[in-house]
Amino acid sequence: MTTVACIQMASGPNVGANLLEAERLIGMAVDKGAKLAVLPENFAIMGKDESDKVAVRESPEGGPIQDFLSQQAVKQGIWLVGGTVPLQADVDNKIRAACLLYDDQGKRIARYDKIHLFDVSVLGSDENYTESETIEPGDRVVVANTPFGKLGLAVCYDLRFPELFRTMVDQGVEIIALPSAFTAITGKAHWETLVRARAIENVCFVMAAGQGGYHVNGRETYGHSMIVDPWGQIMNELANGSGLVCADIDLQRLRNVRRAFPCLEHRNIVCRV
């Protein structure tokens, strides 16, 4: 049994201020006994303009945001999923939205670059998003070994693509970390349904950590960070604002559910080509 935490923020354009808030919330998670914490997408910067994150992009070898994550992991003695960090891309005016996993010794264990980019017009509003203008997509599914189970990394819009998570199942995933910044409108319509569906169909825990509030750029994010168990039950949830949710992940429960309800085995038998 392991206590884990999803951290929710309402980040702004000031990287230093965002990191101070992240540090405060990581400390709160540790005080509650968390051994693994997930920060939201864009935790370090939600700029006035989408190009602001390009201005603070870092080398994959290191930078202030990456140093912060490593140092916090050591200081707090916690495994840390660093939401997304803007890293250099192959194209000069773009970034890679990199989700980074650090162990409690401050070592980077895994990197996942967001694959699916949010290029949409939100129905019922005048909101338009074109992430591909500033983000270069990744192309690799990542599942990492941790003391708490096999941890899959995904980011926000990835949630809408179940085939990504099926690939994680083939790699033995048991827990999914999902840093996000869902819009208020799409979140209200789809967030809970999608998060619970990914937990149910893959019989795994999902740690969905979101941005939740109003941002300087005028955007409103949905929040509702939640931890969901392999039966699709919401174990804990935070509606909006800065804060965190904690829950106990029990891999024996996961194994019991998978044994009693072996849909993943059925899928392997029926769908194998």
C-alpha positions in Angstrom: 0.0 0.0 0.0 1.4 3.4 -1.1 0.1 6.9 -0.5 0.2 8.9 -3.7 -0.9 12.5 -4.5 -2.2 14.6 -7.4 -1.3 18.2 -7.2 -3.6 20.8 -8.6 -2.5 24.4 -9.5 -3.6 27.5 -11.3 -0.3 28.4 -12.8 0.6 31.8 -14.2 3.3 33.4 -16.4 5.9 33.8 -13.5 8.0 30.6 -13.4 9.5 31.5 -10.0 6.1 32.0 -8.4 4.8 28.8 -9.9 7.8 26.8 -8.6 7.3 28.3 -5.1 3.6 27.1 -5.2 4.6 23.7 -6.4 7.2 23.4 -3.6 4.5 24.3 -1.0 2.1 21.7 -2.4 4.7 19.0 -2.7 5.6 19.6 1.0 1.9 19.2 1.8 1.7 15.9 -0.1 4.8 14.6 1.8 3.2 15.7 5.1 0.2 13.5 4.2 2.5 10.5 3.6 2.7 10.6 -0.1 5.6 8.7 -1.7 4.7 9.6 -5.3 3.2 12.9 -6.5 2.1 14.1 -9.9 2.2 17.8 -10.9 -0.2 19.2 -13.5 0.6 20.0 -17.2 2.3 23.4 -17.6 2.9 23.6 -13.8 5.9 25.9 -14.3 4.3 28.3 -16.7 0.9 29.2 -18.1 2.0 32.3 -20.1 0.0 35.2 -21.5 0.8 33.9 -24.9 1.5 30.3 -26.0 5.0 31.4 -27.2 5.9 32.3 -23.6 6.8 28.7 -22.9 9.2 28.6 -25.8 11.1 31.5 -24.3 11.8 29.5 -21.1 12.5 26.1 -22.8 15.4 24.1 -21.4 18.0 21.8 -22.8 17.2 18.1 -22.2 20.5 18.0 -20.2 19.2 20.4 -17.6 17.8 23.8 -16.6 16.1 25.6 -13.7 12.8 23.8 -13.9 14.5 20.4 -14.1 16.8 21.3 -11.3 13.8 22.2 -9.2 12.2 18.9 -9.8 15.3 16.9 -9.0 16.0 19.0 -5.8 12.5 18.7 -4.6 12.6 14.9 -5.1 15.7 14.7 -2.9 14.6 17.3 -0.3 11.2 15.7 0.2 12.2 12.1 -0.3 9.5 11.6 -2.9 9.1 10.3 -6.4 7.9 13.1 -8.6 6.1 13.3 -11.9 7.0 16.8 -13.3 3.8 17.6 -15.2 5.2 19.0 -18.4 8.5 20.8 -18.8 9.2 22.9 -21.9 12.3 21.3 -23.5 14.1 22.1 -26.7 12.6 20.7 -29.9 14.2 20.1 -33.3 12.4 23.2 -34.5 13.7 26.5 -33.1 10.3 28.1 -32.4 8.8 25.0 -30.7 9.2 22.9 -27.6 8.7 19.3 -26.5 6.1 19.1 -23.8 8.1 16.6 -21.7 6.6 14.8 -18.7 9.6 13.9 -16.5 9.8 11.2 -13.7 12.3 11.6 -10.9 13.1 9.2 -8.1 13.7 10.1 -4.5 17.4 10.5 -5.1 16.8 13.2 -7.7 17.6 11.0 -10.7 15.5 11.4 -13.8 14.1 7.9 -14.5 11.9 8.5 -17.5 10.8 11.2 -20.1 7.6 11.1 -22.1 7.0 13.8 -24.8 3.3 14.5 -25.3 2.2 12.8 -28.5 -1.3 14.1 -29.1 -1.5 17.9 -29.6 -4.6 19.9 -28.8 -5.6 21.5 -32.2 -9.3 22.1 -31.7 -12.2 24.6 -31.6 -14.2 24.1 -28.5 -17.9 23.6 -29.2 -20.2 26.2 -27.7 -17.5 28.8 -27.3 -15.1 31.0 -29.1 -12.1 29.1 -27.8 -9.5 27.9 -30.3 -6.3 26.0 -29.6 -3.4 25.1 -31.9 -0.7 23.4 -29.8 1.1 22.3 -32.9 2.2 25.9 -33.5 4.4 25.8 -30.5 4.8 22.1 -29.6 6.6 19.3 -31.4 4.9 15.9 -30.8 6.6 12.9 -29.3 6.4 9.5 -30.8 7.2 7.0 -27.9 5.0 5.4 -25.3 6.6 5.3 -21.9 6.1 2.9 -19.0 8.6 3.1 -16.2 9.5 0.7 -13.3 9.0 2.3 -9.9 8.8 0.8 -6.3 5.0 1.4 -6.5 4.3 -0.4 -9.7 4.7 0.1 -13.4 3.9 3.7 -14.1 2.7 4.9 -17.5 3.1 8.6 -18.5 0.5 10.5 -20.6 -0.5 14.1 -20.9 -3.9 15.8 -21.1 -5.3 15.4 -24.7 -3.7 11.9 -24.8 -6.6 10.9 -22.6 -8.9 10.8 -25.7 -6.8 8.1 -27.4 -7.4 4.7 -25.8 -5.0 3.0 -28.1 -2.1 4.8 -26.4 -3.1 3.2 -23.1 -3.6 -0.2 -24.6 0.0 0.0 -25.7 0.9 0.7 -22.1 -1.0 -2.4 -21.1 1.2 -4.4 -23.4 4.1 -3.0 -21.4 2.6 -4.1 -18.1 1.2 -0.7 -16.8 -0.4 -0.7 -13.4 -0.6 3.1 -12.6 -1.1 5.9 -15.1 0.1 9.4 -14.3 -1.9 12.0 -16.3 -0.8 15.6 -15.9 -3.5 17.8 -17.6 -4.8 21.3 -18.2 -8.3 20.5 -19.5 -10.4 23.5 -20.5 -13.4 24.3 -18.3 -15.9 23.4 -21.1 -14.3 20.2 -22.3 -13.6 19.2 -18.7 -17.2 19.6 -17.6 -18.3 17.5 -20.6 -15.8 14.7 -20.7 -13.0 14.7 -18.0 -14.5 12.4 -15.4 -15.9 10.0 -18.1 -12.6 9.7 -19.9 -10.4 9.3 -16.7 -12.7 6.6 -15.3 -12.9 4.9 -18.7 -9.1 4.6 -19.0 -9.0 3.1 -15.5 -11.8 0.7 -16.1 -10.8 -0.6 -19.6 -7.1 -1.0 -18.6 -7.9 -2.2 -15.0 -5.3 0.2 -13.5 -5.0 3.1 -11.2 -5.2 6.6 -12.8 -3.6 9.7 -11.2 -5.1 12.6 -13.0 -3.5 15.9 -11.9 -5.0 19.1 -13.4 -4.7 22.8 -13.7 -7.8 24.2 -11.9 -8.7 27.8 -12.0 -8.5 31.1 -13.9 -5.2 32.1 -15.6 -3.7 35.4 -16.6 -4.2 34.6 -20.3 -8.0 34.5 -19.7 -8.2 30.7 -19.9 -10.2 28.8 -17.3 -9.1 25.2 -16.6 -11.4 22.5 -15.2 -9.4 21.1 -12.2 -11.2 18.1 -10.7 -7.9 16.3 -10.1 -8.7 12.8 -9.1 -7.3 9.4 -8.3 -9.3 6.5 -9.7 -9.0 2.8 -8.8 -9.0 -0.2 -11.2 -12.8 -0.6 -10.8 -13.4 3.0 -11.9 -14.2 4.3 -8.5 -13.0 7.9 -7.7 -10.9 7.5 -4.5 -10.4 11.3 -4.0 -11.1 14.5 -6.0 -10.5 18.2 -5.8 -12.9 20.4 -7.7 -10.9 23.6 -8.3 -8.2 25.8 -6.9 -4.7 25.0 -5.7 -4.4 21.9 -3.5 -4.0 18.2 -3.7 -5.7 14.9 -3.3 -4.2 11.8 -1.8 -5.2 8.1 -1.9 -3.6 4.7 -1.1 -2.7 2.6 -4.1 -2.8 -1.1 -3.3 -1.4 -3.3 -6.1 -2.9 -6.4 -4.5 -6.3 -4.9 -5.1 -5.3 -4.3 -8.7 -4.2 -7.9 -9.0 -7.4 -9.1 -7.4 -9.6 -7.2 -9.8 -7.6 -8.4 -12.8 -7.8 -12.0 -11.6 -11.5 -11.8 -10.9 -12.4 -9.8 -14.0 -9.7 -10.9 -16.5 -10.8 -8.7 -19.4 -7.2 -7.9 -20.4 -6.5 -11.6 -20.8 -9.6 -11.9 -22.9 -8.5 -9.0 -25.1 -5.1 -10.7 -25.7 -6.7 -13.9 -26.8 -9.4 -12.4 -29.0 -7.5 -9.5 -30.5 -4.1 -10.9 -31.1 -3.2 -10.6 -34.8 
